[in-house]
């Protein structure tokens, strides 16, 4: 919500704290910030404010001094920070449209995907979205989908020391949307936009956090209890019933994974898909990861629920 002109405005310098603020104090301003300034300038002008008054308001709200010439060019439509944004990516959450690709990316990031603000040699904060996994098709799918969201060609890397596949993208917009702890209320409009988006989110989440055994047990685990409850509610829309969430590991439990030993910092919960709903899961959700999808497919064929 926008505050009055007498006080600081949410979304100004408060939204670009720390390392990012260093960029603002110099000559370069992130495109997202320029778009935010542009939108504010246009809104103030539509209210009848003079260029001088607009300049004073921007200074008060953002701590940034815009010259009258720049304000004039924005108001008259001579220049706009929106120009050419399609080649740059998605510069603002306002321009981020719901899609199956975005829903899948959200599902992955809610699981194993990484989102963070990293420092570089100049001290600037770089917003990173990253996935590291051993299944090439999983990382490729994530890369392709996030590439379509950002309108950028994806580049897949192999970590030679571990043999794992890695994809990394830089996007301040996606960082704002997906930074953890996950804000489900903020994500709902992208996940629940349509059935295809909901299914894509679930597929991404199960690719990231789910598993299936040879006996047909499909489960998904996470430390976020409310997130698992939300996943259950989405599955019910496809008539896929579940049990849980059940406690899998208690905080402080020693866990072994990938040949290493970990101590659980949080309680870990899991949800089971009822075997009677496995065929529904296969038809509506499924796995991108081949070994998981083939295991589920073999179970369904072995039990006669799916013909060869």
N, C-alpha and C positions, 0 to 999 in steps of 0.2 A: 504494500500500500504506500502511496506517495505521501510524504509529509509536507507540511507547509513550508513556505520559502524562508521562514525564520529559523528553521532547524536543519540539521544534516539529513540528507536524503538517503534512504536505504538503497543499496545497489550502486552507490558511488564508490568512494575510496574504500568503504567498508567491504565491498565485494571483491576488491583486488588488494588484499593486505599483503604484508610480508615482502617476499622477493618481488612479486609483481608490481608493487608500488614503486620500486626502483625504476622500472621502465617508464612509468608515468611522469616521474620527476625529470626525466631526460627528454630528448627530442622525439624519441619513438613512443607512440602510444598504441597499445594493442587494438586491433581492428574492432573487437567487441566493444571496447570502451568508446572508440570513436563513433560507433553506431549508436551507443547509448546516449552519448553527448548530442549527436545529431537529432535523435528522436526528441530529446528534451528541448533542444533549441526550437525545433519546429512547433512543438506543443506550446511553448511559451510565446512564440510569435503569433500563433493562432489565437491566443488570449489577448493580443493587442499590445504586448510589451515591446518597448523600443530596443534597439540593438544594445544600447548602454545598459539598460535594465537587465536584459538577457545575460549580458556579460557578467554583471554583478551576481545574478542568481547562480550561474554556473560556478563562479569563483567561490560562492558561499557553500554550495552543495558538494562540489567535487574537489575544491582546492586547486582548480586548473583555470588559468587565464587564457581565454580565447580572444583573438584579436577581432576587431569589427569586420575586417575584410573576410575572414573565414566564415563568420556568422552570416554576412551578407551573401556570400557565394552559396552557402547551404540553403538559406531561405529562398534565394532566387533560382535554385535548382542548377546552378553552374557546376557544382561538384557535389558528390555524395559518397560516403564511405560504403554504401551498398553496391556501388558500381564494381562489376567484376567479381562478386562474391562467389559465383558458382565455380570458378577455377581455384578459389582459395579454400573452399570447404563450406561449412555451415558457421557463419560468424556469430549467430545469436540463437538462443533458445526459441525466440519468436519465429524463426525460420525453419525450425526443426519439425518436420511433418511426421505423423505416425506412419509406420510401414512395417511389413513383415521383417525386413532386414534390421531395422532398429530394434524391434521387439526381440529378435534372436540375440542381438548384441547385449541387450539389457539382461536377458536370461543368463548368458554366459558370465557377465560381469557380476551378477548376483551370486555366482558360484566361485569358480577358480580365477576368473579374470581379475586383473590388477588395474586400479585407477589411483593415480597419485600425482603430486606436484614435486618435480625433481629439479635440483639445482644444476646449472651448467657453469662453465668456467667464468662466464661474465657475471654470475650471481643471479641471473634471471630465473624465474620459475617456469618450467616447461610442463605442461599438462599431458600426462602419458596414460594411454590405455594399452594394456599388454596382456598377452596370453602365451603361456608356455605349457606345452603338453607333448606327450609321446606319440599321439595319433595325428599323423600328417593331415588327414582329411578333415579332422576337427579344426585344426588351426587354419587350414586353407579356407574352410567355410566361414570362420570368423573373420578372416582377412578380407574375403570377397564381399561379405555383407557390410562390414564397416567401411570398406572402400566405396561401396555404392552409397552409403549414408553420407559420407564426406566428399563424394565425387572426386576421389583420388585413386590412382592405381595402387593396389596393395603390393607389398614386398615382403616375402616370406624369408626368414632366416633359419639356419640350422646351428644350434649350439654344439660345436664340434666336441667339446669336452664331455658333454652328457649325452649327445645324440638326440636331444629333445628339439622340437620345432618351436619357433618363437615368432610372434608377430607383434609389432608395436606401431601405434599411431599416436600422433600428437593433435589434440583438439581441446581447446579450453571449453568449448560448448559442451562436449560430451563429458568432460571432467565435472563441470557444474551439475550436469544431470545425474551422473552416476557415482559421484564421490560417496564414500562410505562414512558413516552408516547409511545404508540404503533408505531413501525416503519413498515408501510405497505410494503415498498419496500423490507425490509429484510424478510418479511413473505410471499411474493407472491409465491416464488418457492415451498413453502409447501402447500399453499392454492390452487394454480392453477396447481398443478402437474397433475391432471386429474379431470374428472367430479365428480368422487366419493369423492375425497378430497375436492372439492369446495362445494359439497352438505353436507359433514360432517362438514365443517366450518360453513356453514349457519345454520345447525341444532343446533350446539353448541351455536351460537350467539343468535338464536331465543329462545332456551331453557333458555338462560341466561337473555335476554333483551326483548323477545317478549311476546305478549299476543294475545288472541283470545276471542271475545265476543260470546254470544249465538246467536247473529244475524250474525255471520260469519265475523266480522271485524278483520283481522289479522294486527297487527302493531308491530313495534319494535322501541325502543327509546334509545338514547345515547347522550352524550355531544359532541362527536367527529363528527362534520359535514362531514368531509372527509371520515371517516370510513363508515358512512351511505351511502354516495354516492358510495363507493366501493361495499358495500353490494348490492345496487341497480344494479350495473353493473353485479355482479355475478348472481343475480336472473334473469336478462334478458337472460343469457345463457340457462336458463331452460324455457324461454318464460313466465316468471312470471313478470308481469308489476306492477309498484308501482307508488305512488304519493308522492311528498315531495322532500327533507326533509322540514317539517314544524316546526315552533317554538312551542314547547309545554310549557316550563317554561322559563321565563327570569331570568337571574342572579339576585339574591336577593329575588326571590319569596319564600314565606313560603310554604313548601310542607308537607303534612301529609302522613305518610307511616308506616304501622305496629304499629299503635297506638302511634307513636312518631311524633314530629314536627321537620322539617329540613329547613334550608335556602339554597337554590340552590347557589352553588358557581360558577356555569357555566351555560350558556344557554343550555337547553335540547331540542333536536329535535326528531321528530318522522317521520316514513315512513309507509304508508299504502300499503298493498297488495290489488290490485283490486279484488273485489269479483269474477269476471269472471275467475280469475287465482287461486282461492282457491283449485280447484281440482288438478291443476298442483303442487301447493305447497304441498298438501297432498301426492301426488305420489312421488315427487322428494326430498322433504325436510322433512316435518313433525316435530313432537315434540317427545322428549323422555319423557317429563312430561305427565303422564297419563291424568290428568284433562284437560290439554290443548288439547291433541290429541283427547280425547273423545268429547270435545266441538266442535272441528272442524269436526269430523266424524259425529256427530249428526246433525250439520247444513247441511252438504253435503247430508245426507240421507233425511232430512226433505224437502230439496229443490229439491229432485229427481236427483241430480247430481251423486249420488253414490247409488248403489243398496245394500239392506241389505244382 
